[in-house]
Amino acid sequence: MQNLKGRFAAVLPAGGLGKRMGGNIPKQLMLLGGKPVYRYSLETFLEMEEIAEVVMAVPADWKDHFEKEFSHPKLKIVVGGAERWQSVENGVNALTSNAEYVLVHDVARPFVSKEIILDVCETLISKGSCLVAKPAVDTIKIAKDGRVETTIDRNTVWMAQTPQAASIALLKKLYGHIAAEPLNFTPTDEASILEYFGESVYIVKGNVANDKLTTPEDFEVFANRAK
């Protein structure tokens, strides 16, 4: 295995307000098993020697709160953008280490494993840009106006997760293209930007433990995992 130490950085978008969750504070600050949601994945990345630095993009009104609540020599906190991809861009532009690659991970996926992160790192080096995804287990229907139009072969369907990763230089180049000629759609993840510009994106197999915390019902399930 190649020496991976310090070759990677992580950007953790935590700029959303979690409106589907409800409540008066951002979802990432809600307590899960006695600890704020964002701390789980953040601490996982900070503990890994492969990760040279971590930048977390947070809501502007909450930046002081995050900075007072948690600090680490490898951590930098920046203000997020209007859209998720812009929060990631802010994070990527704030990187200062000699890392070659960046892994983007949603803090609302608190239980990402070090094994998955290492798989992403190794795929980046051996193949290129990649994302974590899990295979669809349900039959997938395409519908319009409440009526099924077709059924997709679920063996070709993957449910996107994070981390999603690429070389830092590549992402910065693509952000430059977007600045010069804005996109005609709102990217929901890094893979969609890479795909738009014709870049290959490889899959790293994920799992249910890496699912996203979105609704109050999810919170109950994740609380049991945190025990």
Secondary structure, DSSP 4 states (H G I P E B T S, - for coil): ----TT-EEEEEE-----TTT-SSS-GGGSEETTEEHHHHHHHHHHH-TTEEEEEEEE-GGGHHHHHHH---TTEEEEE--SSHHHHHHHHHHT--SS-SEEEE--TT-TT--HHHHHHHHHHHHHT-SEEEEEE--SPEEEEETTEEEEEE-GGG-EEEEEEEEEEHHHHHHHHHHHHHS--SS--SSHHHHHHHTT---EEEE--GGG----SHHHHHHHHHHH-
